[in-house]
Amino acid sequence: MKIAFFDFDGTITTKDTMLEMIRYQKGKAGFYAGFLINIPVFAALKLKLISNQSAKEKLLTYFFKGVELASFQTGCDGFIDNKLPGLFRPEAITEIKRLQDSGFEVVIVSASAENWIKRWSDSIGVNLIATRLEAIEELLTGKLAGINCNSNEKVARIKEVYDLSKYDEIYCFGDSTGDKPMLALATKAFYKPFRN
């Protein structure tokens, strides 16, 4: 049995899709106004004063707290259909297809939320393990449901779903320090493989 795990942002895509999704849903003016207001959040993250999860929740809270989940998902679906294809690294998409044709099960493991990936991953027959957003009474809270799917949490989430001892070949693809625990699971690891 063969399986391949792909990070999403930066590995399959050229940009951070959460920021691009916000820009798509809020427009350039709304995005940049919110970006300026949240500069302290980005600075604190850069200085490692707050975690990735905390920074992500602060941004999601600012832009989407109280938004109806159905309305948010409609915006995410529009982003997937209209903007996401332009963010893909062609070599990554080619490699996913090649692995599928070679008998690999392919899984995307992402710190981005499933809301702006799953429609696409389902369409190409790829499984998805991703961060989940919290909604109470169908309204987004701005918080994550559980732990941000990054670093060691990627490994924990993979092992919840897959018994890796059953696989003869495990390929892992990533591009950041947050992917290194996942890359350590591999029989063959690829770090920043699609950069020209």
VEXDOLO-319643 format. One record per residue (C-alpha): x, y, z. Coordinates in nm, 3 decimals. Example, Ala and Ser with C-alpha at 12.3 -4.5 7.8 and 13.67 -1.06 7.14 Angstrom:
NODE      xx      yy      zz
NODE   1.230  -0.450   0.780
NODE   1.367  -0.106   0.714
END
This chain:
NODE      xx      yy      zz
NODE   0.000   0.000   0.000
NODE   0.120   0.348  -0.089
NODE   0.020   0.688   0.048
NODE   0.134   1.046  -0.008
NODE   0.073   1.339   0.230
NODE   0.089   1.694   0.092
NODE   0.102   2.019   0.281
NODE  -0.120   2.276   0.105
NODE  -0.012   2.639   0.155
NODE   0.326   2.701  -0.005
NODE   0.363   2.342  -0.125
NODE   0.065   2.301  -0.360
NODE  -0.004   2.677  -0.371
NODE   0.222   2.979  -0.420
NODE   0.059   3.186  -0.143
NODE  -0.108   3.157   0.197
NODE  -0.465   3.076   0.101
NODE  -0.623   3.209   0.421
NODE  -0.509   3.562   0.340
NODE  -0.617   3.521  -0.023
NODE  -0.957   3.386   0.087
NODE  -1.005   3.688   0.316
NODE  -0.909   3.924   0.031
NODE  -1.161   3.746  -0.196
NODE  -1.447   3.764   0.055
NODE  -1.382   4.114   0.193
NODE  -1.246   4.289  -0.116
NODE  -0.916   4.473  -0.142
NODE  -1.024   4.775   0.062
NODE  -1.168   4.565   0.345
NODE  -0.869   4.333   0.342
NODE  -0.606   4.607   0.358
NODE  -0.794   4.805   0.622
NODE  -0.814   4.492   0.836
NODE  -0.450   4.412   0.764
NODE  -0.341   4.755   0.892
NODE  -0.551   4.720   1.208
NODE  -0.400   4.375   1.268
NODE  -0.034   4.470   1.212
NODE   0.034   4.413   1.586
NODE  -0.089   4.053   1.542
NODE   0.151   3.990   1.253
NODE   0.436   4.154   1.446
NODE   0.367   3.943   1.756
NODE   0.359   3.628   1.542
NODE   0.686   3.720   1.371
NODE   0.849   3.777   1.710
NODE   0.706   3.446   1.836
NODE   0.514   3.625   2.111
NODE   0.191   3.449   2.008
NODE   0.123   3.111   1.845
NODE   0.008   3.052   1.489
NODE  -0.327   2.944   1.632
NODE  -0.368   3.263   1.833
NODE  -0.280   3.480   1.533
NODE  -0.516   3.286   1.308
NODE  -0.801   3.318   1.559
NODE  -0.744   3.693   1.596
NODE  -0.767   3.742   1.219
NODE  -1.069   3.515   1.180
NODE  -1.239   3.690   1.471
NODE  -1.178   4.033   1.320
NODE  -1.302   3.940   0.973
NODE  -1.567   3.673   1.031
NODE  -1.697   3.658   1.390
NODE  -2.076   3.641   1.381
NODE  -2.093   3.560   1.009
NODE  -2.339   3.285   0.917
NODE  -2.152   2.964   0.836
NODE  -2.361   2.909   0.521
NODE  -2.277   3.257   0.391
NODE  -1.908   3.209   0.473
NODE  -1.906   2.871   0.296
NODE  -2.066   3.025  -0.013
NODE  -1.780   3.277  -0.016
NODE  -1.525   2.997   0.027
NODE  -1.680   2.802  -0.260
NODE  -1.654   3.112  -0.479
NODE  -1.288   3.147  -0.381
NODE  -1.223   2.780  -0.470
NODE  -1.392   2.817  -0.808
NODE  -1.256   3.159  -0.908
NODE  -0.924   3.221  -0.733
NODE  -0.772   2.899  -0.604
NODE  -0.679   2.753  -0.946
NODE  -0.458   3.055  -1.012
NODE  -0.262   2.988  -0.691
NODE  -0.164   2.630  -0.774
NODE   0.191   2.527  -0.856
NODE   0.144   2.331  -1.183
NODE   0.421   2.087  -1.089
NODE   0.240   1.999  -0.766
NODE  -0.087   1.927  -0.945
NODE   0.101   1.714  -1.200
NODE   0.270   1.519  -0.919
NODE  -0.060   1.453  -0.740
NODE  -0.208   1.312  -1.061
NODE   0.107   1.106  -1.129
NODE   0.096   0.954  -0.782
NODE  -0.274   0.875  -0.810
NODE  -0.208   0.703  -1.143
NODE   0.073   0.506  -0.972
NODE  -0.164   0.368  -0.709
NODE  -0.097   0.611  -0.426
NODE  -0.370   0.732  -0.195
NODE  -0.318   1.109  -0.175
NODE  -0.401   1.316   0.133
NODE  -0.373   1.691   0.185
NODE  -0.280   1.784   0.542
NODE  -0.330   2.154   0.599
NODE  -0.328   2.420   0.867
NODE  -0.575   2.609   0.649
NODE  -0.941   2.540   0.716
NODE  -1.123   2.268   0.528
NODE  -1.385   2.528   0.421
NODE  -1.170   2.668   0.139
NODE  -1.002   2.340   0.033
NODE  -1.251   2.052   0.053
NODE  -1.467   2.135  -0.250
NODE  -1.151   2.123  -0.463
NODE  -0.987   1.821  -0.294
NODE  -1.310   1.622  -0.330
NODE  -1.326   1.712  -0.700
NODE  -0.988   1.548  -0.770
NODE  -1.039   1.246  -0.544
NODE  -0.795   1.349  -0.271
NODE  -0.860   1.309   0.101
NODE  -0.829   1.608   0.334
NODE  -0.712   1.656   0.691
NODE  -0.735   2.024   0.785
NODE  -0.806   2.279   1.054
NODE  -1.172   2.317   1.147
NODE  -1.351   2.641   1.233
NODE  -1.581   2.671   1.532
NODE  -1.943   2.769   1.474
NODE  -2.209   2.804   1.742
NODE  -2.573   2.810   1.629
NODE  -2.444   2.828   1.270
NODE  -2.246   3.148   1.337
NODE  -1.867   3.161   1.318
NODE  -1.700   3.249   1.647
NODE  -1.358   3.329   1.500
NODE  -1.209   3.043   1.701
NODE  -1.079   2.711   1.577
NODE  -1.258   2.390   1.664
NODE  -0.970   2.210   1.833
NODE  -0.601   2.255   1.756
NODE  -0.454   2.424   1.449
NODE  -0.350   2.143   1.211
NODE   0.018   2.232   1.200
NODE   0.350   2.082   1.316
NODE   0.298   1.792   1.560
NODE  -0.080   1.821   1.522
NODE  -0.042   1.716   1.157
NODE   0.117   1.393   1.275
NODE  -0.148   1.338   1.542
NODE  -0.431   1.393   1.294
NODE  -0.271   1.164   1.035
NODE  -0.234   0.885   1.292
NODE  -0.599   0.926   1.398
NODE  -0.704   0.832   1.046
NODE  -0.427   0.609   0.909
NODE  -0.239   0.309   1.044
NODE   0.094   0.389   0.883
NODE   0.235   0.044   0.960
NODE   0.016  -0.087   0.677
NODE   0.193   0.124   0.413
NODE   0.507   0.017   0.230
NODE   0.566   0.361   0.081
NODE   0.490   0.691   0.253
NODE   0.571   1.008   0.060
NODE   0.548   1.346   0.235
NODE   0.567   1.689   0.072
NODE   0.613   2.013   0.267
NODE   0.774   2.355   0.259
NODE   0.803   2.489   0.615
NODE   0.919   2.407   0.966
NODE   0.555   2.332   1.048
NODE   0.574   2.039   0.805
NODE   0.890   1.881   0.942
NODE   0.719   1.646   1.193
NODE   0.504   1.516   0.905
NODE   0.807   1.483   0.677
NODE   0.970   1.266   0.945
NODE   0.696   1.005   0.890
NODE   0.802   0.949   0.532
NODE   0.989   0.670   0.364
NODE   1.061   0.944   0.108
NODE   1.038   1.313   0.207
NODE   1.027   1.612  -0.030
NODE   1.103   1.959   0.109
NODE   1.011   2.255  -0.114
NODE   0.999   2.020  -0.413
NODE   0.808   2.243  -0.657
NODE   1.012   2.564  -0.627
NODE   1.178   2.680  -0.947
END
